[in-house]
Each structure stands twice: as structure tokens, then as C-alpha cells.
Amino acid sequence: MTERSVTAGLSEELRPEGLRRQERLLEQLGLEDKVALLTGETAFTLPGNDTIGLAPLAFSDGPTGVRGLKFIGGDPVALFPNATLISGSWDDDIAEEVGRMLSEEAHRQKIHVVLGPTINLHRTPLGGRLFEAYSEDPYLTGRSAAAYVRGMQANGTAACLKHLVANESETLRNFVDSRLSETALREVYLLPFEMAVDDAGAWSMMAAYNDINGVTATEQDHVQNDIVKSEWAWDGLIMSDWFATKRTVESANGGLDLVMPGPEGPWGERLFAAVRRGDVSEATVDEHLARLLLLAERTGGLRPASGEETNGFKTGMPAPDSPERKEQLRRIASRGMVLLKNEGDVLPLSEEGPLALLGRHAIATQAMGGGSAQVNPPYVSTIAEALTDRVGERLTVLDGVGVRKRPVPALTGFVTDPVTGEQGMRVTYLNAEGAEIASRHEDGAAITVGWDDDFSEMPTAVIFAARLGNHAGAVWLGGIGVGTWTISTDAGVLGQRNLPITGFDPAEAMLRPPSYTEAFELPAGAVVSVRLDFAPVDWAAKLAGNPALNLSEESHLLTTGSFGSVALVAQQDARTDEEAIAAAEEAACAAGTAVVVVGLTEEDETEMSDKQTLALPGRQDELVLRVAATATRTVVVVNAATPVLMPWLDDVDAVLIAGLPGQEGGNAVADVLTGAEEPTGRLVTSYPTADGASPAWNVTPGPDFGLEYTDGTAIGYRGYHAGNAPAPLFWFGHGLGYGSWEYGSARLLPPEAGGGAVVEVDITNTGTRASRETVQLYFLPAEEGQPVRLAGYAGSRVETGETAAVRVGCDGRLFRRWDEAENAWKPLNDGELIIARGLGDVRARLPLG
């Protein structure tokens, strides 16, 4: 076993001959105390140590909001626009502002480390977790990430780059082996991490679930030690993704610094024993702990050398529903929205005449994706509410077709606590003997069990009690969660169903639990009792049944225990899809102008699950086509972060991509539709014309769990440009805004120090209003086999009729290639610079070299 000393891979700041406060602190601790600090104490906290002045550190999920220490519920927190809207602004100032705002949210909740940004790439449009990540392009991703990190860490909160590395799909995510060349690894998938380290000094990273070329991410000596810590001279900390660590010695020697969550895990006593055996050197443990102490020092969690008590958290932060926060979230969401089509300038909407607003997403606007990115916002502005506020009685609002396969938790307006009468439900927790552990009111209809409980013993059953709303007739009742569900009233048992775990991911019970519903005829105001008896899963036996998974008994996956998300389902009957479409046709015909809102839900854009198609769920495409056939003008708003198919594109007048716009989403969309704000966003991912028509598509590993990255470095638009797939429906970088642009002369200027080429181009706003343009600069190397790549961009706001000279500097890291034979970078000096509004709208070309 290769031993690494405490100095291996460390920058001068951490080396013993430097200012080494960390080393002096380590001398005060015995091995057992050191090891104890390298595994989480709870789901989202680390233990402290009074001897060295180390406070307990708190982590929180954070890509779209700083949720805090509770997975479900908890205090309300600000819900941000999703990552594609942040990067979709193509504006470093926006990304940096988001980082600063998230840090303020962290300070308000006493969080040291925010688990974000997610900087994996949109390799295939089927990826379920793409909504958390910025783009298909490594440079746009890295630049957005660096700005985000700067904003966050300048305010004293640590960012955590995730997930290291080649973690672009969710199918069998704990076991998939991402197989890619060293060239693709270096040039594409590591580039965003490298940029966030070099340009922003990120303080932590998270190792992924997947394997990379046969070695699991938490044991990746090549990536973690050789590249990140040594080549990049990075002094930050690498933590595991939650339950991702599979072996003790290999992960400790492979560069992992911290195992999460706790208190169970593969380190602890096993790591202590490994050091005693000589399989892991104590110097390696010291390196891990030195990095942890530096992280604590940077975030205010380590007492300074003076011995003074310190509290690194700032006070007076804006509330999540404060006017300041509302303005920020609304503006940021609108800036990232992308106008794909606008025939006849149908947008902004006319200030006169009737309008019809149609679709389920109009009245239940999807503000966020699923999984660990979910937060508990103080409110969510819907498009229906916001547009009604703008145009008043001119607007007719109608629900649309169904958009989900699974039921959702009961609406709090439909269920009340039968004990207190408050909106929500009564939850009673039982132990193995059937005795009551606790009984309490819950504001919502969903809880977690076994994850962030404060019970002295683990519940084995929960009972949801709820009084139904004043509705007589058919009611759908059931639950979401693993185990046996029993539905009862005073009259006795109405129904029962067992819901087992179906896959190989221990997080299924938390992130994608099964569901059950059944229709019952009940009187108005009936009180129902819905009981869930948990069915603990023996993960050791389940996973051992598939030897290809190659899990040791040390795997953290086997210590996950019984936990999960559970919820009460109680719904009234709704009208049929056909009735909804017919009503929409009638309203569209009467109004003349129809706005149809379609999209995806957290079933589609979520952690732990990939999509199978880019088609909109249900009969949404049919809704659009039939409305477009009757309306005079049709605007489609797509409430989704990732590409969808558009079989109706030629039949509608305008298409706006609204993403997952956060708690101010409805207001932001209404601002854009009415012209109060311009949708200045540009696409961050190419939209294919059909399922399968993209350079990379498959997300399902083979029988040996291998997933081949056959697209190499020609990811996304690079592959389309190379002819590896049919031309996309819309290119990466496309976006119209409310201006029109004429490009004049383009000039090649002397390169900036340490950078690449610099281009200056004249742009004229030929539209009728002030507008923002994003000038994109691509580099097409002359060397055979090298794909085109985005190398720089700059935005400029220009008044109508005015001309601006926009200077775009290229990033030198895009003018190199990895030479596998020599294991080194080689320059790319010759080729062509392409000035464009996306590669589907090229405006000028300049030779280089």
C-alpha cells in the first residue's frame, strides 16, 4: 500500500514548514481522536473538539437553496432559480450574486458549508439531475461555478464542488462505471473543477457515487491525489457523497478526506485499525484532518490562535420572503429565461384584448426539481396568480391535462389535524411494541423517518390522522413510502397495500419512494387514519445477491438502515384530460391569444432517476396542438430546465423556456410575458429534434455496469457541429431576447497576459427597445479530430439604434489538448475563431495562427 505523508499534495499553506497552525493542533490529539473527526456526527454535521477549539461544523444541500439540517420541512428558506437559469444568463455577475445570496442564507441558518455548485455536465439530455447542473459546456460551467464560488466564499461560507467526477447520469448511480479516455477526463469533465479551483479557490469538493474507469470515485488516487491535490496544488477538502464510501483503506489512501454522513461508516474503528496494522499511515490521517481544520478555520469554525471564542456567522441577513430577496430572485429568474421563437413579435403580450392562460403548470408552476435539491420555500408564485395581477379581468385561466404518473402529498387546504383543527395532519409514531413514541402536528402532509429524527428509539410505524375537506363523494387516499399501508375510518379498514423497494439504491426510500392510492366514497369532513408499517430492507443481503456490484462489508451503503420520505395522499376527483383540452380549445378560440404552459415535474427532473424520453408527460403536446389550431396567436411557456421535444413548434408563434424559476417564478414569467423584463438568457444545452438524436444518449450501464463515454471530447454542441448527430432543433447559445442585432467588423487584438486571443466586434441594436446581447466566441482548431469549443463570451446592454464595441477574451485553457502518449498538455495555436449567437447563427470568422 502506497503511503502518503502529510505533505503529499498540499500547497505551501498546509506544508509543515509553513505557518502550520493545523500541524500544531494535530500534535494535541491522539490517533483515536483524529479518526473520530473524519466521519460525520449526524446526517449533516461534523463533531467538534474542545481540545483544539474546533466547533461542530454544519453542512447543507444548496444548489437551489440552503435547506438547513432537516431533509423535509424545517424553517422556510429562499428557493432560488435552478442552475440552468443561473448559467443561462451568461453573466458572471449573476452567478456571483447567487453565491453571495446563498451565503447569506447559510449565515442565517448557521451553516458552514453549502453543498454546491453541481458542475457535472449535460452529456445526455436524459440525465435526471441536469437541472442542478449548469450546462453541456465545460467552459460555461466552469466560469459560472467560479463566479458562484467567489460570491459565496467572499462572505465566509464554503462552497463544495460536486460531484467529482464523470457523474452525468443517475441510473444505477452507486454502481455505474463511467468509462472515458484520459483526454476526455482532462479536457472536458475535470475542466469546470479546475476553473473553480484556479479562478475562485474553492474550499471543498464532493466525491461522486460512480466509478471512473473501474475505480470508485471515493478511492480515485489518480483524480484526487495525483491531479486535484498534487498537480493543482489544491489545499481544500474532499468529502464523500452521502453513503458513497465503499472501502476503508482504499478510500483513505485514495485521497478522500471526510466520510459523510455519520455516525456510522467505513472509517471510524475500521480506519483506526487500518492505521494500527500499517495499511494506512498516520501521516495520511493527518493530511485529511489538516484539510478539515483549514476548512473550519476558513468558515469560522476554528478558534483562532489567540484563544478567543469566535462565531463566524453574520446576523441581519434578509428573510427569505423579504422585499430585497423577492426582487433578487425575480430578476435573476427572468434574466436566465430563453426566448426560442417569437414570430410577429407576439411577445411581449399586447396591453389590450382578452387572453387565455392554459395548462397545469400555469396554476401549479414547477419551481424546483426533485431529490436533495428540494427546499421548503415560504411561498411559490404561480404564473396564473402573477399574470392575473398584471392583466386582471382580461385573463381567463384554465387547468390543463395531467402531468404526473405518481400522486402528490395531500394539499394542506384539503386536510386538517383532527386534534387541533390546524391545516396539516396529526402524526403518531409507534415503536416495535406498538407503544406511542410521539404524537405531533405537522403543517404539511410529508415527513422523513430515520434521517433527522430526535427520537430516543427508531419508530417502526407511523399513523397519519386527517380530517378531509368539505367534499362528499369519491376521494383518493393512500400514501407515499416503503412498507405496508393501511387506510381506515371509524367504520373499519378500507384498503391495504404493501410497497417494497424495487431497485438497488438505498436512497430510493428517501428520494423516489413508491406510492399507493385507492378511491373511496366518503362523507364530507370524514376523519381518516392512514398507517404505514415500515419494512426494513436488508441491504447487505439484497446487494450481495448481485456479485457484479462488487461490494465489501465495509460499504457505507450497507449501513443506511431504515429511513425514508413518507407522505399522506388525499385527493379529490378532477376532470378528465379530454374535458380539459376541450375547455382549453373553447377559451383559446374566444380569447384569440392563448398562453399554454407545459413542462416537467420533479418526477422527471430529479436525483436518482433518469428520463426515458424527452417527450412532455401526458397529453401536453396534444393540448398545445389543439389550442394552436383554434387560437389566433399561441405562446408556449416551457416550465422545465432541460430539453423537451416540440412537435408543435411550427404551429405556435412564440416559445419561452422558463426553467425551474424558484419561489418568484410566476412573477418572473409574468414580467417577461408582459415586457417588464427582457428574457436575456441563452441556451446552455442543445435541444435535439427527436429522442436519440444527440451525440450522447444512453444513460443505462451494461451488464458489467459500464457506461461508455463514446462521444469523447465532442460533448453536446461539439458533437452536433462535428456531424455526430443530426443538427439540433435549437443550438447551444441560442436565444432571441426582445432586440435584434447587426454585427459589424470583428478585430483580433493582442492576447491578454496569461489568456488566449482577444476579439473586438461591433454590434448594433436594430430593435425597438434597449436589449442585452451575448457575443459568443468559439475556437475551431486546425488540428484534425479536435472539436469546436466555446472559448469566451461577453454581454453588453445596448440602447435601441446604438452601436457598442464588445471585447471578448478567450480562455487559454481552451487552446490546449491532452497528449496521452506524453501525459502532458500541448498547445493548439492554429485554427479559426467563430463569432456567433450560437453555432446556428454565425456572424463572423477570423483565422488564428
Helices and strands as residue ranges (DSSP letters): G 12-14, H 21-26, H 31-36, G 50-52, E 59-61, H 83-88, H 92-109, E 113-115, G 130-132, H 138-153, E 158-164, E 177-179, H 182-184, I 185-189, H 191-200, E 204-207, E 211-212, E 215-216, G 217-219, I 221-231, E 237-240, H 248-253, H 268-277, H 282-298, H 323-336, E 338-342, G 343-345, E 355-358, H 360-363, G 371-373, H 383-391, G 392-394, E 395-398, E 415-416, E 425-430, E 436-442, E 446-449, E 461-468, E 473-480, E 483-489, E 492-499, H 508-511, E 515-522, E 527-533, H 539-544, G 547-549, G 556-559, E 564-572, H 577-591, E 593-599, H 620-630, E 633-639, G 649-651, E 654-657, H 665-674, E 706-708, H 717-721, E 741-749, E 758-765, E 771-781, E 789-798, E 803-809, G 812-814, E 816-819, E 824-827, E 831-836, E 842-848
